[in-house]
Each structure stands twice: as structure tokens, then as C-alpha cells.
Amino acid sequence: MKLCICGLGYIGLPTAAMFASHGVNVHGVDVNAHAVETINKGMIHIVEPGLGDVVRQTVANNMLKASDTACEADAFIICVPTPFKGESHEPDISYVEAAAGEIAPYLKKGDTVILESTSPVGTTERVAEIFREMRPDLAIAEENRENESDVFLAYCPERVLPGQIMSELVNNDRIIGGINRVSADKAADVYAVFVKGELLKTNSRTAEMSKLTENSFRDVNIAFANELSLICDRLNIDVWELISLANHHPRVNILNPGPGVGGHCIAVDPWFIVSRTPDLAKLVHTARLVNDGKPEWVKQQVRNAIAKLNRHCTIACLGLAFKPDIDDLRESPSVFIARDLAAEYPGCVVAVEPNITELPKVFDGTGLRLVSTEEALKADIVLLLVDHHEFRNISPDFGEKQILIDTRGLWRK
């Protein structure tokens, strides 16, 4: 089998490498010239444990190569971003549509196309429409038309945890939603190459909604913890102790609060549900507002600390990634907090992020700079945003003229 994967980012590249390591000839496609060049050298442009060794080996064995154009293959997987349109939180599926347009000329009878990108309900059907428009010579899979398909089409969302992707790609169950039954069967055959978890077949709309539901469930639970932290702050209660005590109840498992919610999944996917059913998704919408509002609350804690010290203050932001021990800054509340504080207090803000070597463009013109943990801990106000292991492994002793704002409960006394 030859496989063509469109998108070589945090999901696409590990997926490509995993297929290639199991004997599949993989052709990866990405518009990022740096990513293509890096991969073809047997190196990686992202941080993910275990990925570098697999890419190096599969490139050396000529099982994996990258390009800026697609090619003929037996199966195609689309792993491109699905961001928002402006500030409206409307899902933007233009990257998916572009990827479908890229591979359409290479389709032939018997091919299987799988969409992995997190998408609003109905996106897989939109891909089918594009194929029908561009390839009228082929019968594209349709619902209830099992025996008249030349090209099979399914949706299979990724369900992996950054930092554990290489393991979870293999061991996690996968939901496979076909446009029709035979498409689900064909897509399942593709993943059976390496997936040890159960392959759960359904239709494409249910599979799309399942991905959104999983992350919305997590978002609502995080929002409960974040709302508790706001309430406890006003009532002068230690939220970390409260949660620890409440979780001794046999049927209670409250998550820990933080500075907000980031990443391309939990911070984004619930809006895809809200955008399609705004009159019904009231709880999902409220959870998004709670979590999106937490960074502003954190910034206010810094302002309060400055007022308490009543002097010119230096501020250190510890952690910029959206979760511990990764380099992924997408939708990270820590990034927004650090950026806004740097703009509000020019020349006073520094940051520590152990997993990156240079700041992203969002910080251009802010004056914020990366420093060592040791230097950061000397700041007047130390704002702990991400509990990276580099921070978990130390127990800093702060002076009387310093203020710690610990959004993760890591260094609380």
C-alpha cells in the first residue's frame, strides 16, 4: 500500500511515521517548506518523544518522504488545521477544502480517503462534494449506495495526547465513520496496519460529532474547576485543598484549575458545536466563556500584586505551552497572558519556556524575552502558568519582597 498524507504537523507527521515504520510507503505533503526540508533530512520540526527516531529510520529506509505536492496513492489521509474565522468562532474548513482539491486529481478507482482533521459536522460530506465536482469520472461514496463507489471516504478523528502520541496512536481505540458502510470497512483496513486498539465503525456525522463531544466534555469539566478557583479566591478558600477533599467522595473527580484552556482541541472543538446549534449548546457555550475568561482573571492577579508591592516590578511568566512538557503553543492561555502583560508593562516581563528556543511571532514588538528559570525566579512577581517538569523538580524559596502567583498549585505552601 502507498499512502499520501496531507499535513505534517503534530498529528500528520507521527501518523506518517507510524505507517512508514509498519511497511507502508508514505508520501507526506505540507505547504511548510521548512518542515518538508527538515523531514527529508530525517529530522523533525516539532517536539514529540520517540518521533525523531522513527522519522530518522523511515526516511533512511526510503519509506517516508515529504513534498509540497500530492501524488498517486492507494489511500489518502487529511491532517490539516481547522482554525476559526476571525473573532466569530466560526469554523474555517478552507484548509480541508484545499487539501481535498490537492488530492482530487490523483484519485483513481479503489482509493480510500480519510479525513482526520477536527471538523464541524458535515465536513466529510463537503469533501465528497469537492471530489464529485473535480472528478465526475469517478463514483464518490454516497450514503446507502454501497456497490456504486469508486472512491471510499471516511472520517477518523485523532484521539492522542501530546507527549504520548507514538504510544497512543497504536493503542487507542479509533472511531471510523464512513460516508457509507463499505467506506468504513475500507478505512478500517488502512488503520489495521498498526492500530491495536478497537476500530469502532459508524457513519461520518456521528464520528465528527464524537470528536467534538469528547473535547467538549473535557472543556466543561475544566470550566467547573476554573470557576471553583474564582469562587474560592473570593471566599478566601484554598481551591487545591478543597478539590483534594471533595475528590475523596467515591463518585467525585474534580480536575485541577489552571490559567485557562489551550491547544487546538479543547479550546477550539466546542465552538464547532456552538456554531451549528447556538440555541441548544448552552452548557458548552458557558464552559467556553468561563475558560476563555480565566486568562483575564490571572492578569488581574498580577495587577493586584503590583498594586500591593507599590513599586516598579519585574514579572516572570513560567511556561508558555498549553500543557506540561511539550512545545505546542497553539491557543495557549499562557501565551495570551504573557503577551498582554508585556504590552501592558513594557520592558518588565520575561518568560521561561524550556521546550522552545525562540519566541513565536505573536510576541514580536512586545519586548518580552526568554530567560533561564534561575533568572526568572528573581523577579518581583513570579507567575507560574505551566507545570513543566523543570518546575516540578524544584522548590524555590521566595523572599518577602516577592509575590508568587501559582495558577497550577505547584508551589503552594
C-alpha positions as CSV (number, residue, x, y, z in Angstrom):
1,M,0.0,0.0,0.0
2,K,1.1,3.5,-0.8
3,L,-0.2,6.3,1.5
4,C,-0.3,10.0,0.9
5,I,-0.8,12.2,4.0
6,C,-1.7,15.9,3.7
7,G,-0.4,17.9,6.6
8,L,2.8,17.0,8.5
9,G,2.2,18.7,11.8
10,Y,1.6,17.4,15.3
11,I,-0.7,14.7,14.1
12,G,0.2,14.2,10.5
13,L,3.9,13.6,10.9
14,P,3.5,11.0,13.8
15,T,0.8,9.2,11.7
16,A,3.0,9.2,8.6
17,A,6.0,7.9,10.6
18,M,3.9,5.2,12.2
19,F,2.6,3.9,8.9
20,A,6.1,4.0,7.4
21,S,7.5,2.1,10.3
22,H,5.0,-0.7,9.6
23,G,6.0,-1.2,5.9
24,V,3.8,1.4,4.2
25,N,5.3,3.6,1.6
26,V,4.3,7.1,2.8
27,H,4.4,10.3,0.8
28,G,3.8,13.3,3.1
29,V,2.6,16.7,1.9
30,D,2.9,20.1,3.6
31,V,2.9,23.7,2.5
32,N,5.6,24.5,5.1
33,A,8.9,24.3,3.1
34,H,11.0,24.2,6.3
35,A,9.0,21.2,7.5
36,V,9.4,19.4,4.2
37,E,13.2,20.0,4.1
38,T,13.6,19.0,7.7
39,I,11.7,15.7,7.3
40,N,13.6,14.8,4.2
41,K,16.8,15.1,6.2
42,G,15.5,12.6,8.6
43,M,14.8,15.2,11.3
44,I,11.7,16.6,12.9
45,H,10.4,20.2,13.2
46,I,8.2,19.5,16.3
47,V,8.8,18.1,19.7
48,E,7.3,14.7,20.5
49,P,9.0,11.9,22.5
50,G,10.0,8.9,20.3
51,L,9.1,10.6,17.0
52,G,12.6,11.6,16.0
53,D,14.0,8.1,16.0
54,V,11.1,6.8,13.8
55,V,11.3,9.6,11.3
56,R,15.1,9.2,11.0
57,Q,14.8,5.4,10.4
58,T,11.9,5.5,8.0
59,V,13.4,8.3,5.9
60,A,16.7,6.4,5.8
61,N,14.8,3.3,4.6
62,N,13.1,5.3,1.9
63,M,9.7,4.5,3.4
64,L,8.9,8.2,4.2
65,K,9.4,11.3,2.2
66,A,7.9,14.8,2.2
67,S,6.9,17.1,-0.6
68,D,4.8,20.2,-1.3
69,T,2.6,18.3,-3.7
70,A,0.4,15.2,-3.5
71,C,0.9,12.1,-5.6
72,E,-1.0,8.9,-6.6
73,A,-1.6,6.5,-3.8
74,D,-3.9,3.8,-2.6
75,A,-5.1,5.7,0.5
76,F,-5.1,9.4,1.4
77,I,-5.3,11.0,4.9
78,I,-6.0,14.6,5.5
79,C,-4.5,16.1,8.7
80,V,-4.6,19.8,8.2
81,P,-5.7,22.6,10.6
82,T,-9.3,23.8,11.1
83,P,-9.0,27.2,12.8
84,F,-11.6,29.9,13.4
85,K,-12.7,32.7,11.1
86,G,-11.7,35.9,12.9
87,E,-13.3,36.5,16.3
88,S,-16.6,34.9,15.5
89,H,-15.5,31.4,16.3
90,E,-16.9,30.2,13.0
91,P,-15.0,27.1,11.9
92,D,-12.7,27.6,8.9
93,I,-12.6,24.4,6.8
94,S,-10.7,26.1,3.9
95,Y,-7.6,24.0,4.7
96,V,-9.6,20.8,4.4
97,E,-11.1,22.0,1.2
98,A,-7.7,22.9,-0.2
99,A,-6.3,19.5,0.7
100,A,-9.2,17.8,-0.9
101,G,-8.6,19.9,-4.0
102,E,-4.9,18.9,-3.9
103,I,-5.5,15.2,-3.9
104,A,-8.6,15.1,-6.2
105,P,-6.5,14.9,-9.5
106,Y,-4.7,11.9,-8.2
107,L,-7.7,9.8,-7.2
108,K,-8.3,6.5,-9.0
109,K,-10.8,3.7,-8.7
110,G,-10.4,1.8,-5.4
111,D,-8.8,4.6,-3.4
112,T,-9.7,5.4,0.2
113,V,-9.7,8.9,1.5
114,I,-9.8,9.6,5.3
115,L,-10.3,12.9,7.0
116,E,-8.6,13.2,10.4
117,S,-8.8,17.0,10.9
118,T,-11.1,18.0,13.7
119,S,-14.1,19.3,11.8
120,P,-17.7,20.6,12.2
121,V,-20.4,18.1,11.4
122,G,-20.9,17.6,7.7
123,T,-17.3,18.3,6.6
124,T,-16.7,14.8,5.3
125,E,-19.7,15.3,3.1
126,R,-18.2,18.5,1.9
127,V,-15.0,16.7,0.9
128,A,-17.2,14.3,-1.1
129,E,-18.8,17.2,-2.9
130,I,-15.4,18.6,-3.9
131,F,-14.4,15.2,-5.3
132,R,-17.6,14.9,-7.3
133,E,-17.1,18.4,-8.7
134,M,-13.5,17.8,-9.7
135,R,-13.7,14.1,-10.6
136,P,-17.1,13.5,-12.4
137,D,-15.4,10.4,-13.9
138,L,-15.4,8.6,-10.5
139,A,-18.3,7.5,-8.4
140,I,-17.6,9.0,-5.0
141,A,-19.0,7.2,-2.0
142,E,-22.6,8.2,-1.0
143,E,-24.9,7.2,1.8
144,N,-26.9,4.0,1.1
145,R,-25.0,3.4,-2.2
146,E,-22.6,0.6,-1.2
147,N,-21.9,-1.0,-4.5
148,E,-21.5,2.0,-6.7
149,S,-18.4,3.6,-5.1
150,D,-15.1,4.0,-6.9
151,V,-13.6,6.1,-4.2
152,F,-14.3,5.5,-0.5
153,L,-14.5,8.2,2.1
154,A,-14.4,8.2,5.9
155,Y,-13.8,10.4,8.9
156,C,-11.4,9.1,11.7
157,P,-10.5,11.7,14.3
158,E,-7.2,11.6,16.2
159,R,-7.5,11.0,19.9
160,V,-4.0,11.3,21.1
161,L,-2.3,13.1,24.0
162,P,0.7,15.3,23.1
163,G,3.7,13.8,24.8
164,Q,2.3,10.3,24.4
165,I,1.3,10.3,20.7
166,M,3.6,7.5,19.5
167,S,2.1,5.1,22.0
168,E,-1.5,6.2,21.8
169,L,-1.6,6.1,18.0
170,V,-1.1,2.4,18.4
171,N,-3.1,1.5,21.5
172,N,-6.1,3.9,21.5
173,D,-9.4,2.8,20.1
174,R,-10.3,4.6,16.8
175,I,-13.7,5.8,15.6
176,I,-14.2,5.3,11.9
177,G,-17.1,7.0,10.3
178,G,-17.8,6.1,6.7
179,I,-19.9,8.0,4.2
180,N,-21.3,4.5,3.7
181,R,-20.7,1.1,5.3
182,V,-18.1,0.0,2.8
183,S,-16.1,3.2,3.2
184,A,-15.9,2.5,7.0
185,D,-14.7,-1.0,6.2
186,K,-12.0,0.3,3.8
187,A,-10.8,2.9,6.2
188,A,-10.6,0.3,9.0
189,D,-8.4,-1.8,6.8
190,V,-6.0,1.1,6.5
191,Y,-5.7,1.6,10.2
192,A,-5.5,-2.1,10.9
193,V,-1.9,-1.9,9.6
194,F,-0.7,-0.7,13.1
195,V,-3.6,0.1,15.4
196,K,-4.0,-2.4,18.3
197,G,-7.0,-0.6,19.8
198,E,-10.5,-1.4,18.7
199,L,-11.7,0.0,15.4
200,L,-15.3,1.3,16.1
201,K,-17.3,1.8,12.9
202,T,-20.1,4.3,12.4
203,N,-21.2,7.0,10.0
204,S,-19.2,10.1,9.2
205,R,-21.5,12.6,11.0
206,T,-21.5,10.6,14.2
207,A,-17.8,10.2,14.1
208,E,-17.4,14.0,13.6
209,M,-19.7,14.7,16.5
210,S,-17.9,12.2,18.7
211,K,-14.6,14.1,18.4
212,L,-16.3,17.3,19.3
213,T,-18.2,15.7,22.1
214,E,-15.1,14.2,23.7
215,N,-13.3,17.5,23.9
216,S,-16.4,19.4,24.9
217,F,-16.9,17.0,27.8
218,R,-13.4,17.8,29.0
219,D,-13.9,21.5,28.5
220,V,-17.0,21.5,30.7
221,N,-15.2,19.7,33.4
222,I,-12.2,22.0,33.3
223,A,-14.6,25.0,33.4
224,F,-16.1,23.7,36.6
225,A,-12.6,23.6,38.2
226,N,-11.7,27.0,36.9
227,E,-15.0,28.5,38.1
228,L,-14.3,26.9,41.5
229,S,-11.0,28.7,41.6
230,L,-12.7,32.1,41.1
231,I,-15.2,31.4,43.8
232,C,-12.6,30.1,46.3
233,D,-10.4,33.2,45.7
234,R,-13.3,35.5,46.6
235,L,-14.3,33.4,49.7
236,N,-10.6,33.0,50.8
237,I,-10.6,29.3,50.4
238,D,-7.6,27.2,49.2
239,V,-9.1,25.7,46.0
240,W,-6.4,23.0,45.8
241,E,-7.3,21.7,49.3
242,L,-11.0,21.9,48.6
243,I,-10.7,19.8,45.4
244,S,-8.5,17.3,47.2
245,L,-11.0,16.9,50.0
246,A,-14.0,16.8,47.6
247,N,-12.4,14.1,45.5
248,H,-12.4,11.8,48.5
249,H,-16.1,11.3,47.7
250,P,-16.3,7.9,45.8
251,R,-18.2,9.5,42.9
252,V,-16.4,12.9,42.6
253,N,-13.4,13.5,40.5
254,I,-12.9,17.3,40.0
255,L,-10.0,18.3,37.8
256,N,-7.4,20.9,38.8
257,P,-7.8,24.5,37.7
258,G,-5.3,26.5,35.6
259,P,-4.8,29.7,33.7
260,G,-7.3,28.7,31.0
261,V,-7.6,26.1,28.3
262,G,-5.3,25.8,25.2
263,G,-4.4,23.5,22.4
264,H,-6.1,23.0,19.1
265,C,-8.7,20.6,20.5
266,I,-10.3,21.5,23.8
267,A,-10.1,25.3,23.3
268,V,-11.5,25.0,19.7
269,D,-13.8,22.0,19.2
270,P,-16.7,23.1,21.5
271,W,-17.1,26.2,19.3
272,F,-17.8,23.9,16.4
273,I,-20.9,22.6,18.3
274,V,-21.9,26.0,19.4
275,S,-21.7,27.4,15.8
276,R,-24.0,24.8,14.4
277,T,-26.6,24.7,17.3
278,P,-26.2,28.0,19.2
279,D,-29.7,27.9,20.6
280,L,-29.1,24.4,22.2
281,A,-25.5,24.3,23.2
282,K,-25.9,26.5,26.3
283,L,-23.7,24.5,28.7
284,V,-21.0,24.0,26.1
285,H,-21.1,27.7,25.4
286,T,-20.9,28.7,29.0
287,A,-17.9,26.5,29.6
288,R,-16.1,28.1,26.8
289,L,-16.8,31.6,28.2
290,V,-15.6,30.5,31.7
291,N,-12.3,29.0,30.3
292,D,-11.7,31.8,27.9
293,G,-12.2,34.3,30.7
294,K,-9.7,32.8,33.1
295,P,-6.6,34.5,31.5
296,E,-8.1,37.9,32.2
297,W,-8.6,36.9,35.8
298,V,-4.9,35.8,36.0
299,K,-3.8,39.1,34.6
300,Q,-5.8,40.9,37.2
301,Q,-4.0,38.9,39.9
302,V,-0.7,40.4,38.5
303,R,-2.2,43.9,38.6
304,N,-3.3,43.4,42.2
305,A,0.2,42.1,43.1
306,I,1.8,45.2,41.5
307,A,-0.5,47.4,43.5
308,K,0.4,45.6,46.7
309,L,4.1,46.0,46.2
310,N,3.5,49.6,45.1
311,R,6.7,49.9,43.1
312,H,8.2,49.3,39.7
313,C,8.1,45.5,39.3
314,T,9.6,42.8,37.1
315,I,7.3,40.0,36.1
316,A,8.3,36.5,35.2
317,C,5.9,34.1,33.3
318,L,6.9,30.5,33.8
319,G,5.7,28.3,31.0
320,L,4.1,29.2,27.6
321,A,3.0,25.9,26.2
322,F,-0.7,24.9,26.5
323,K,0.2,21.9,28.7
324,P,3.3,20.5,30.6
325,D,6.4,19.1,28.9
326,I,5.5,19.9,25.2
327,D,6.5,22.7,22.8
328,D,3.0,23.2,21.5
329,L,1.9,26.9,22.0
330,R,-1.4,26.7,19.9
331,E,-4.2,28.6,21.6
332,S,-2.2,28.6,24.8
333,P,-3.7,30.9,27.5
334,S,-0.1,31.3,28.9
335,V,0.9,32.9,25.6
336,F,-2.0,35.3,25.7
337,I,-1.3,36.2,29.3
338,A,2.4,36.8,28.7
339,R,1.8,38.8,25.5
340,D,-0.8,41.1,27.2
341,L,1.3,41.7,30.3
342,A,4.4,42.5,28.1
343,A,2.3,45.1,26.3
344,E,0.8,46.5,29.5
345,Y,4.2,46.7,31.3
346,P,6.8,47.3,28.6
347,G,10.3,46.1,29.5
348,C,9.2,44.5,32.7
349,V,8.2,41.0,31.6
350,V,10.3,37.9,30.9
351,A,9.3,34.3,30.2
352,V,10.7,30.8,30.7
353,E,9.7,28.0,28.3
354,P,12.1,25.1,28.4
355,N,10.7,23.5,25.2
356,I,11.4,26.3,22.8
357,T,14.5,28.2,21.7
358,E,12.8,31.3,20.2
359,L,9.6,33.1,20.7
360,P,6.7,32.9,18.2
361,K,5.7,35.9,16.1
362,V,2.9,36.7,18.4
363,F,5.5,38.3,20.7
364,D,7.1,40.5,18.1
365,G,7.3,44.1,19.3
366,T,6.3,43.3,22.9
367,G,9.8,43.4,24.3
368,L,9.3,40.1,26.0
369,R,12.4,37.8,26.2
370,L,13.2,34.3,27.1
371,V,15.3,33.8,30.2
372,S,16.5,30.9,32.4
373,T,14.5,29.6,35.3
374,E,17.1,30.9,37.7
375,E,16.8,34.5,36.4
376,A,13.1,34.3,36.3
377,L,12.8,33.3,40.0
378,K,14.5,36.6,40.9
379,A,11.6,38.6,39.6
380,D,9.4,40.7,41.9
381,I,6.3,38.8,40.7
382,V,6.6,35.1,39.6
383,L,3.7,33.9,37.6
384,L,3.6,30.1,37.3
385,L,1.5,29.2,34.3
386,V,2.6,25.7,33.2
387,D,3.8,22.9,35.5
388,H,6.6,21.6,33.3
389,H,8.8,19.0,35.0
390,E,11.6,21.6,35.1
391,F,9.5,23.5,37.6
392,R,8.1,20.5,39.4
393,N,11.6,19.4,40.3
394,I,12.5,22.5,42.2
395,S,11.2,24.1,45.4
396,P,12.0,27.8,45.2
397,D,12.3,29.9,48.3
398,F,10.8,33.4,47.6
399,G,11.7,36.5,49.6
400,E,9.4,38.7,51.5
401,K,9.5,41.3,48.7
402,Q,8.4,38.8,46.1
403,I,4.9,37.6,45.2
404,L,4.2,34.2,43.7
405,I,1.0,33.7,41.6
406,D,0.7,30.0,41.2
407,T,-2.1,29.1,38.7
408,R,-1.2,25.4,38.9
409,G,-1.0,24.9,42.7
410,L,2.5,23.6,42.3
411,W,4.4,25.6,44.8
412,R,1.6,26.5,47.3
413,K,2.6,26.2,50.9
